[in-house]
Amino acid sequence: MSGRIYIFDTTLRDGEQSPGASMNTNEKLRLATQLERLGVDIIEAGFPAASQGDFDAVSRIAGRLERTRVAGLCRAGKNDIDKAWGAIQHARFPRIHTFIATSDIHLEYKLRMNREEVVQAAVDAVKYAKSFTDDVEFSAEDGSRSDRDFLCRIFGAAIEAGATTVNLPDTVGYAIPEEFADMVRYVMSNTPNMHKAVLSVHCHNDLGLATANTLAAINAGARQAEVTINGIGERAGNTSLEEVVMAVHTRPNSISATTNINTRQIYSASRLVSMITGIIVQPNKAIVGANAFAHEAGIHQDGVLKNPMTYEIMKPEDVGVNTNKLVLGKHSGRHALKDRLRELGYELSEDELQQVFMKFKELADKKKHVMDEDLEALVTEGILRTPDLIRLEYLHVAAGTSVMPMASVSLRIGEESVRGADWGNGPIDSTFNTIARLTGTESRLLRFTVSALTDGADAQGEVVVRLKEGDRIALGKGADPDIITASAKAYINGLNRLKYLRDNPVEKGRDTI
Ligand SMILES: [Zn+2]
């Protein structure tokens, strides 16, 4: 089998379901723009019925994208489908993606429906969706644990009702490659009118097999892969876009398929997702991890210097690592900054550019070389974030071997300015104690990590905190040449994100594929 496969990116929907990965509308729009640059075929922008915030973000994305299909996820019910259509109707290429569970265990314990009723619900949903748009995808939730003949039956009925894509999800990450490929072949050969629709797969990584299962399915005839950047998603995550795309790209003889992805945009997309969500990419992550192209062993380095292909199966520049790295400094002007930001994919208004330029000048005073990572941090912190309720105005910390660590902090909370001082076990602890007291937060700090944003002793420190308040989890991020300030910024960002989550409650207990 050969041919083009469609890359369906669900970073904005399934990816956002990773604990703590919520993104605001500006961040989602920026990511959607980058996904379009990357060349994905379909962007699943959200689940419009889940929350007003999701609805608004999907609707903004639908209005913005020029070439990419925009899908909205919805359960198989009129209300959900109405919401999905309401959000995507202005897209140039809208797709309604509706689903219902098909495994016996879900039918019995969750839906309390028999197979006849489930087929009828799927047909009704597809027909109703079809009254709005030609492009309708139907997914069989928990497909990999469903009876094969029942899958063929429900897919056949969905296609008959007008579905143009049918998706077989491994919702719980249970599949094994050979078995999954076999299932795909079975569905391809036994679903009535299968040639009238595209067969898609959607895998989860609970056993670390999401990419393997997706590739096996492609070789068995699937023509759409549902993926996320960095593999983020519920639990252990989804199939990672970069792994599938680079496997197809690197092994054309073994996986006979092509994609429309501009692989040189992969690294930027990966960094952007990590920066926006605060979910750090593990260093040994395939394709996009910090060590993915680092050859430590001496013999490897020697070989790579003589001919990179001795040990490198891909070139770092193929995925956009280290290409055209430009360093800005103190003397760089507005124009150079604007050009560089545009190359990185940020189209800013004059006002926004001015804001970033001021921050850039401040940073360039403290740090000799301003790298792309620094610029991205300035933009994500300065422009993309939700207008913050809480802002840091002033921070002074005394710490050392012979003083009790003490922080004085001034915050702006809405229109009000508040200040206070408190002590702690160290400079960061005292800063956090003071901020916690001034804001009256009831959140708990679950995790705190600090790393360097770039190489060099003057690198900015990047801090990520994970906060929990009730059943809400938020990640906060902050970057600054001073790590205490970076920590304060990260903590405050986390508190602002918790507020965003409180203001935009997501429907509880909803099922997804
Ligand atoms: Zn999923």
Boltz pocket constraint, residues with backbone or C-beta under 6 A from the ligand:
constraints:
  - pocket:
      binder: B
      contacts: [[A, 14], [A, 171], [A, 202], [A, 203], [A, 204], [A, 233], [A, 234], [A, 238], [A, 512], [A, 513]]
      max_distance: 6.0
